[in-house]
Amino acid sequence: MLFFFILGDILGGGIYALIGEISGEVGGAIWAPFLVALLLAALTAGSYAELVTKYPRAGGAGLYAKKAFRSPMIAFLIAFAVMASGVTSASALARAFGGDYLAEFIVIPVAVAALVFIGVVALINYIGILVSVRVNVALTVVELGGLVLVVVIGLAVLSDGQGDPGRALEFSDSTAPALAVLAGAALAFYALIGFEDSVNIAEETADPQRSYPVALFAGLAAAGTIYLLVTIIASMAVPTHRLETSSGALLEVVKLGPLSVPTKLFSAIGLMALANGALINMIMASRLLYGMAQEGVLLPSFGRLSRRQTPIVAIAFTTLIAAGLILTGDLGALADTTVVLLLCVFIAVNLAALRLRRDQVDHDHFKVPFAVPVLGIIACGIVMTQVEVETWLRAGALLGLGLALWGLQRLATPPEADAREARD
C-alpha cells in the first residue's frame, strides 16, 4: 500500500504538461533529462530513507531541519518552502489545464481557465478531506490508464512502420547536448517530485525500518520506468517540432493510427490528471499551514476550521497565492519555481542526514553511504544553475512572505512561550 501511495503521488500531471517544454530544451532525446532527474531524485531519496527509518515519527523536512540545525526559523522556512512548492506546482498545473487539453472542448484565455480551475480545486478542498481523497483515488487510476494508453498507441504506431526511432537520439542544435539535458532535467525533476510526501505517513506502517526504503525506491523506479517509456515512445512517434509547440504533447501521440482514440477522450484524461496533481498539492499546502498554526509557529488564524472541519483560512490563503502565481508566470516558469523551492528543501534534508549521522538511536535503521547525501547536495546545486533569474526572484518572494509571517508570529508570541520553545 505504501508503494502505491508513493507511485500515485509521483505520477501526477507533470508528465502530461511538460513533455513539450522539455522537448523544446533538449530536442528529440526527451528521455535523457528524465533519466538524469531520476538519478538525482534517487540520491535525495536515500537521505529521506535514512532519516525516516531513523526517526519514523519525526515527520517531514522541517522537523528534520529543526533537529539537525537547532533553529526554529530554519525549520519554519523549510516547512514553508514545502508548502509554497505545493502552491506553485498547483499553479503550474492550472496553467496547463487551460492549454491544449481544454482547447479540445472550449477555447478561452489560459489565465481565465486556470483561475476558474483553481477556484474549483479550492471548493473541493473546502468540502472535506474524505471527498478530496475519493476524488484523488479515482483520478490516479485514470491518469495511470492514460499513460498506458500512450505507450500502447505509440507502440502500435511504430509497429505499423510510422514514426522514426532515430529521433529519440537527436539533440537540439541550439546548445551543447550536456547543457540541454541539464536544462531539461530541471523541468523533468518537476514530474518526479512527490516521493518526499511519503515521510508524513511512514509512521503508519507496521515496520517502517524495513518497508519504507523498499517502497520508496520501488515507487521511484516504477514511476521513472513509466516516464522513460512514455517519453521514448512519444519522441519516436511524433516529430519533435510538434511536441515542442504543444502544451498537451501526449495528445499528439493518441492522434496517430492505427489505434488512435478520440482526442476529446484523451484530453479529458489529461485534464483529470492535471486536476488530480493540483488537488493533491493544494490539500498538502493548506494542511501544512494548518499544522504549523497548531504547532504555534504560524498565526493562530491559519488553524481556524470551517463548519465542515476544513482549514478555511489556510485554503483561502493558498488559493490567493495560487491566483497571483497564475497571473504572473507561465507553465515553465512555475514548474521551475516549484523545483527551486524543493531543491532548497532537498539540500536541507541532505545536510540534515549528514549532520545527524552521529546521533544514536535505539533501533536499526536504513543507512546510505556517506557519499550519497554529499552527491545529493552537489546534484541539487548543479540543477539550480540551470534556473533563470526570474525564477529565483519568484521563489525568493515566496520565502520572503514566509519570513514576514514568521516575524508576525514572533511579535504575537509572549516571551515565556519563546523561552519554552528554546528549551524544547
C-alpha positions, 0 to 999 in steps of 0.5 A: 500500500505504501508503494502505491501511495508513493507511485500515485503521488509521483505520477501526477500531471507533470508528465502530461504538461511538460513533455513539450517544454522539455522537448523544446530544451533538449530536442528529440532525446526527451528521455535523457533529462528524465533519466538524469532527474531520476538519478538525482531524485534517487540520491535525495531519496536515500537521505529521506530513507535514512532519516525516516527509518531513523526517526519514523515519527519525526515527520517531514523536512522541517522537523528534520531541519529543526533537529539537525540545525537547532533553529526554529526559523530554519525549520519554519522556512523549510516547512514553508518552502514545502508548502509554497512548492505545493502552491506553485506546482498547483499553479503550474498545473492550472496553467496547463489545464487551460492549454491544449487539453481544454482547447479540445472542448472550449477555447478561452484565455489560459489565465481565465481557465486556470483561475476558474480551475483553481477556484474549483480545486479550492471548493473541493478542498473546502468540502472535506478531506474524505471527498478530496481523497475519493476524488484523488483515488479515482483520478490516479487510476485514470491518469495511470490508464492514460499513460498506458494508453500512450505507450500502447498507441505509440507502440502500435504506431511504430509497429505499423512502420510510422514514426522514426526511432532515430529521433529519440537520439537527436539533440537540439542544435541550439546548445551543447547536448550536456547543457540541454539535458541539464536544462531539461532535467530541471523541468523533468525533476518537476514530474518526479517530485512527490516521493518526499510526501511519503515521510508524513505517513511512514509512521503508519506502517507496521515496520517502517525500518524495513518497508519504507526504503523498499517502497520508496525506491520501488515507487521511484523506479516504477514511476521513472520506468513509466516516464522513460517509456512514455517519453521514448515512445512519444519522441519516436512517434511524433516529430519533435517540432510538434511536441515542442509547440504543444502544451498537451504533447501526449495528445499528439501521440493518441492522434496517430493510427492505427489505434488512435482514440478520440482526442476529446477522450484523451484530453479529458484524461489529461485534464483529470490528471492535471486536476488530480496533481493540483488537488493533491498539492493544494490539500498538502499546502493548506494542511501544512499551514494548518499544522504549523498554526497548531504547532504555534509557529504560524498565526493562530488564524491559519488553524481556524476550521470551517463548519465542515472541519476544513482549514478555511483560512489556510485554503483561502490563503493558498488559493490567493497565492495560487491566483497571483502565481497564475497571473504572473508566470507561465507553465515553465516558469512555475514548474521551475519555481516549484523545483527551486523551492524543493531543491532548497528543501532537498539540500536541507534534508541532505545536510540534515542526514549528514549532520545527524549521522552521529546521533544514536538511536535505539533501533536499526535503521536504513543507512546510505553511504556517506557519499550519497547525501554529499552527491545529493547536495552537489546534484541539487546545486548543479540543477539550480544553475540551470534556473533563470533569474526570474525564477529565483526572484519568484521563489525568493518572494515566496520565502520572503512572505514566509519570513514576514509571517514568521516575524508576525508570529514572533511579535504575537508570541509572549516571551515565556512561550519563546523561552519554552520553545528554546528549551524544547 
